[in-house]
């Protein structure tokens, strides 16, 4: 017996996503919305598009497992560098940083587990 994805498809059937038809959903960080492309809540696996408004700051957080991000538009900056349109960054388990997008961004990110936020209003909260 495999995982029930709640979509009526078999465990080995492909899932096709009409991304344009998905609604943007707010995240705990004001200025960042997301479209969930694939989610497995029992494991924490998540693939999503994130839309950052200009000037948005993602509070200090820790990557509980490897995180990967490809920037489709704009850029995201932190103390380690800048990832621009067409660039890719991956962060190892345990990496901690605060990220910002001075001019806005559209990114696709892949998480094995949700981020853990550190300090402030988000302390201990996971991005889901």
N, C-alpha and C positions, 0 to 999 in steps of 0.2 A: 504494500500500500504506500503510495507516494504522497507528497504534499498536495493538499487541496488548494488550488489557486482561486477558487470561487468564480471561475469564468466559464465553466462548463466544458473546457477542453481537457484532453487527456494529458498525462504528465510529460509526454514526449512531443506534444504538438507545439509548433511555433506560435508565438504571440506577436501579432502585428499591431502597432500602436499608431493611431492617427494623432500625431503630436499637436497639430493645429487645433484639433477639437478639444484638447485638454484645457481645463481652466488653470490659470495661475493661482496658486494657493500661497497665503502669507506664511512666513517662517517666524520664529520667535524674534528675529532681528528685523526691526523696521527698515524698510528700503530694500529688502531681499525677498523676492517671491520665487516659487518653485513649481515646476511641472514634474511630477513623479512618473518616470518612464518604466521603472521596474523596482519592486519592493518585496522583500521577504522578511516580514517583521520577526519571525521566529529566529532568524540568524542575524538580522541587522543589515543585511545586504541591501544597498540602495543605489540606483542610478537615477539622476535627475538633472534637469535643466534649471539653472539658477539665473535670475535676472536681477542684477544689482543696479539700483538707481545711483546717479552721480552723488558722490560724497558719502556713500554708505560705509560704515565701519562694522566689521564683524568682530565682536568682543574676543578677548583672549580665550583660546580653546585648545584642547589637546586632541590629537588624532589617536583614537583608541586602537586602530589598525591602519594599514596603508590606505591613503586617500590619493586619488588621481583626478586631475582637472585639466581639461582642454578648453582654451579660451576661443570662443567663436567670434566675439566682438568685444572691443574695449580692452581693459586690462585690470589686473588685481595686483596690489603692491603690499609687501610686508617688509620687515627689517632685513630679510635675507635676499630680497630682490623683487623683480617685477616680471609677471607673466603676461605677455601681450597677445593680441589677436594672432591666431595661428600657432601659438606656443603651448607647450604641455609642461605640467609640473606634477611630480608625485612626492608625497611626504611620508616618511616612515612612521611606524607605530611609535608613539611617544612624543612626536614633534609637537611643539607648542608655539603658537604665534597669534598675533592680532593682524587681521587683513583689512584692507580698505580699497575702495575703488573710486578714485577722485573724479573720473569722467564716466562712470558706469561700465557695466560689462554684462555679457551673456556667456555663460560657461556650461559645460556638461561635466558633472562630477560623478565619481564612482567611489562608493564607500563599502568596506567590508563590515564595519560597525559604525554607529553614529558618533559624531564628535561629542566630547564632554567639555562644557563651558566652565571656566574657572573665574570665580570672583564676580562681583556685581550682581545684577538682577538675574543672571543666568546661571549662577553657581550650581554646578552639578547637573544642570539640565542637558538633555541630549537633543540634538537636531534630528527630527524625524520627518 
